[in-house]
């Protein structure tokens, strides 16, 4: 099943599990996939920015994507294929689509500066991978240093029919969501799915602005699933109460550089990952940082039982 512009819900960004020696932990991938399905995920993204994709060789990337697709049970899987050149992007895109991926995610290289450069890049990317491959446009200026105005996104969506989703990670970005939905209401841009990243840090109001859900890797994706579900059911205040309880940990995990270490540490404590290891180069939590995360989990456990009695 290919990704469409009607995608909604929560597409967690999966970390890549490693053993302490840097080898890929395939058993943890299976366990992680079981968890994502059980907690209500509607899709999944693998080999994203925090999936440590640049640290994998091509064979490893394809092997991991294939394992995830095989364990997805029909859940749509988006594969990150961003690469310095289009040859490797095309090769991975075609291979994962042949294996059953729903689509691919493409981030802009940090060399792009002008609007025309950004639009032309995505034209070339689609020419490389094929216009039959649905793609997610990743808009994350804080990491990629590429500023995409709403009008630039509209040009890409209008020019390229295979662009079916925006991974919205601008910050501040609420007005961008409103602008894009306004374009749709005016009839100047077709509808696309908007799922939000930034660790879900602003999801509480992004949904109110017209976002369709979350596409991020917070260590409690089950909370994100509950939040999106409750908003859809009109349980707005209950959803905000749950979100507010998680906000201190969300904020801590969003720290540049250390965020992935926090995420993997908590997922290890939740019994999802065998090890919190990152493949080198990677950050390691200090003893003091672990104490701080443990304190945040203890406080969260007063409001959400999922944070209690972790291993």
C-alpha positions in Angstrom: 0.0 0.0 0.0 1.5 3.3 -1.1 1.5 6.4 1.0 -1.3 8.9 0.2 -2.1 12.5 1.0 -4.8 11.3 3.4 -2.4 9.7 5.9 -3.2 10.5 9.5 -2.3 9.5 13.0 1.1 8.7 14.4 4.1 7.6 12.3 6.9 7.0 14.9 10.4 7.6 13.8 12.2 4.4 14.7 15.7 4.4 16.2 18.2 1.9 14.8 19.0 -0.5 17.7 22.7 -1.3 18.1 24.6 -3.5 20.5 27.4 -2.0 22.5 29.9 -3.0 19.9 28.0 -1.2 17.1 26.4 -4.3 15.5 22.8 -4.0 14.4 20.5 -5.5 17.0 17.9 -7.3 14.9 16.0 -8.9 17.9 15.3 -5.4 19.2 14.0 -4.3 15.8 11.4 -7.1 16.1 10.5 -6.2 19.6 10.3 -2.5 18.7 7.9 -3.3 15.8 5.7 -5.4 18.0 5.5 -2.4 20.4 4.7 0.2 17.7 1.9 -2.0 16.4 0.5 -2.6 19.9 0.4 1.0 20.9 -1.7 2.2 18.0 0.7 3.5 15.5 -0.8 4.1 12.0 2.5 4.1 10.2 6.3 4.1 10.8 9.4 5.9 9.5 12.7 4.1 9.5 16.2 5.4 8.7 15.3 9.0 9.6 17.7 11.7 10.9 17.7 10.1 14.4 17.7 6.6 13.0 21.5 7.1 12.5 21.1 6.4 8.8 24.4 8.1 7.8 26.2 5.6 10.0 24.9 2.6 8.0 26.2 1.3 4.8 23.9 0.5 1.9 23.5 -3.2 2.6 22.7 -2.5 6.3 20.2 0.2 5.4 18.4 -2.1 3.0 18.5 -5.0 5.5 17.0 -2.9 8.3 14.3 -1.4 6.0 13.4 -4.9 4.8 13.1 -6.3 8.3 10.9 -3.4 9.4 8.7 -3.8 6.3 8.4 -7.5 6.9 7.3 -7.0 10.5 4.9 -4.1 9.8 1.9 -6.3 9.3 0.5 -4.0 6.6 1.3 -0.8 8.5 2.7 1.7 6.0 6.5 2.1 6.3 8.3 5.3 5.1 12.0 4.9 4.5 14.4 7.9 4.8 16.5 8.0 1.6 18.3 11.3 1.9 21.8 11.1 0.5 24.5 13.4 -0.8 23.9 12.2 -4.4 20.9 11.0 -6.4 22.4 7.7 -7.4 22.3 6.2 -3.9 19.0 7.8 -3.3 17.5 6.2 -6.3 19.1 2.8 -5.5 17.7 2.7 -2.0 14.3 4.1 -3.0 13.7 1.5 -5.7 14.9 -1.4 -3.6 12.7 -0.5 -0.6 9.7 0.1 -2.8 10.2 -3.3 -4.4 10.1 -4.8 -0.9 6.8 -3.1 0.1 7.7 0.4 1.5 4.8 2.9 1.3 7.0 5.8 0.3 10.3 7.6 1.1 11.3 10.7 3.0 13.7 13.2 1.4 15.4 16.0 3.4 17.0 19.0 1.6 20.8 19.3 1.6 22.1 22.2 3.6 23.7 23.8 0.5 20.3 25.0 -0.7 19.7 28.7 -0.2 17.2 30.2 -2.7 13.6 29.2 -3.3 14.4 28.2 -6.9 17.3 26.0 -5.6 15.0 24.2 -3.2 12.2 23.6 -5.8 14.7 22.5 -8.5 16.3 20.0 -6.0 13.1 18.2 -5.5 12.4 18.2 -9.2 15.7 16.4 -9.7 15.1 14.1 -6.7 11.8 12.9 -8.2 13.4 12.5 -11.6 16.0 10.3 -10.0 13.7 8.0 -7.9 10.7 8.0 -10.3 7.4 9.9 -10.1 5.7 6.7 -9.0 7.4 6.8 -5.6 5.3 8.8 -3.0 7.6 11.0 -1.0 7.5 13.0 2.2 9.0 16.5 2.1 11.0 17.0 5.3 11.1 20.6 6.4 13.5 20.9 9.4 15.4 24.2 9.1 16.9 23.9 12.6 18.9 20.9 11.5 19.3 21.3 7.7 19.6 25.2 7.6 17.2 25.3 4.7 14.3 27.7 5.0 11.1 26.7 3.1 8.4 29.4 3.0 4.8 28.2 2.7 4.9 29.4 -0.9 7.9 27.2 -1.7 6.2 24.2 -0.2 3.1 25.0 -2.4 5.3 25.1 -5.5 6.8 21.7 -4.7 3.3 20.2 -4.0 1.9 21.8 -7.1 4.7 20.8 -9.4 5.2 17.2 -8.1 2.2 15.0 -7.7 4.3 12.4 -5.8 4.7 14.7 -2.9 2.0 13.5 -0.6 3.1 14.5 2.9 4.9 17.3 4.7 7.0 16.4 7.7 6.6 19.7 9.5 9.5 20.5 11.8 9.8 24.3 11.6 10.1 26.1 14.9 8.1 28.3 15.3 5.9 26.8 12.7 2.3 27.1 13.7 1.6 29.9 11.3 3.2 27.8 8.5 0.6 25.1 9.1 -2.2 27.7 9.0 -0.9 29.2 5.8 -0.7 25.8 4.1 -4.2 24.9 5.1 -5.4 28.3 4.0 -3.9 27.7 0.5 -6.0 24.5 0.4 -9.1 26.3 1.5 -8.6 28.9 -1.2 -8.0 26.2 -3.8 -4.4 27.3 -4.6 -2.8 24.1 -3.3 -4.1 20.5 -3.3 -4.4 18.7 0.0 -1.4 16.9 1.5 -0.9 15.2 4.8 0.9 17.2 7.5 2.6 15.2 10.2 4.7 17.0 12.8 8.2 16.3 14.2 10.3 18.3 16.7 9.7 15.4 19.1 6.1 16.4 19.3 7.1 19.5 21.3 4.3 21.6 19.8 1.8 18.9 18.8 -0.7 20.2 21.3 -1.4 23.2 19.1 -0.2 21.9 15.7 -3.2 19.6 15.7 -5.5 22.6 16.2 -3.9 24.4 13.3 -4.7 21.5 10.9 -1.9 19.0 11.3 -3.0 15.3 10.8 -0.8 13.8 13.5 2.8 13.2 14.6 5.9 11.9 12.8 8.5 11.9 15.5 10.5 9.6 17.7 9.6 10.5 21.3 10.3 7.7 23.7 6.6 7.4 24.6 5.0 7.1 21.1 2.0 5.5 22.9 1.3 8.9 24.5 1.4 10.5 21.0 -1.1 7.9 19.8 -3.4 8.6 22.7 -3.1 12.4 22.2 -4.0 12.2 18.5 -6.8 9.8 19.1 -8.3 11.9 21.9 -8.1 15.1 19.9 -10.0 13.3 17.1 -12.6 12.2 19.6 -13.1 15.7 20.9 -11.5 15.0 24.3 -9.4 18.1 24.0 -8.7 18.9 27.7 -7.9 15.3 28.6 -5.5 15.2 25.6 -3.8 18.4 26.8 -3.6 17.1 30.4 -1.8 14.0 29.2 0.5 16.1 26.9 1.3 18.5 29.7 2.4 15.6 32.0 4.9 14.5 29.3 6.2 18.0 28.4 9.2 18.1 30.8 10.5 14.8 29.4 9.7 15.9 25.8 11.7 19.0 26.3 14.6 17.2 27.9 14.7 14.7 25.0 14.6 17.4 22.4 18.1 18.7 23.4 20.4 18.8 20.4 23.2 16.3 20.6 22.0 14.4 23.6 18.3 13.8 22.6 18.9 10.4 20.9 20.9 9.2 23.9 17.9 10.1 26.1 15.4 8.4 23.8 17.4 5.2 23.6 18.0 5.1 27.3 14.3 5.4 28.1 13.4 2.9 25.4 15.9 0.5 26.9 14.4 1.0 30.4 10.9 0.3 28.8 12.2 -3.1 27.7 12.0 -2.2 24.0 15.8 -2.0 23.2 18.5 -4.3 24.6 21.0 -1.5 24.7 21.0 2.3 24.5 24.1 2.3 22.4 24.6 4.5 19.4 27.0 3.6 16.6 30.0 5.9 16.7 30.2 8.8 16.5 27.5 9.2 19.1 26.8 10.8 22.5 26.6 8.9 25.8 24.5 10.0 28.8 26.6 10.9 31.8 25.7 9.5 35.2 24.2 12.8 36.2 22.1 13.0 33.0 20.7 9.5 33.7 19.8 10.6 37.2 17.9 13.6 35.7 16.0 11.4 33.2 15.2 9.0 36.0 13.8 11.8 38.0 11.7 13.0 35.1 10.4 9.4 34.7 9.5 9.2 38.3 7.6 12.5 38.2 5.8 11.4 35.0 4.9 8.1 36.6 2.6 10.1 39.0 0.4 10.9 36.0 1.0 8.2 33.5 1.5 4.6 34.7 3.5 3.7 31.6 6.5 5.5 33.2 6.4 3.5 36.4 8.4 0.4 37.4 10.7 0.5 34.4 13.6 -2.0 34.3 
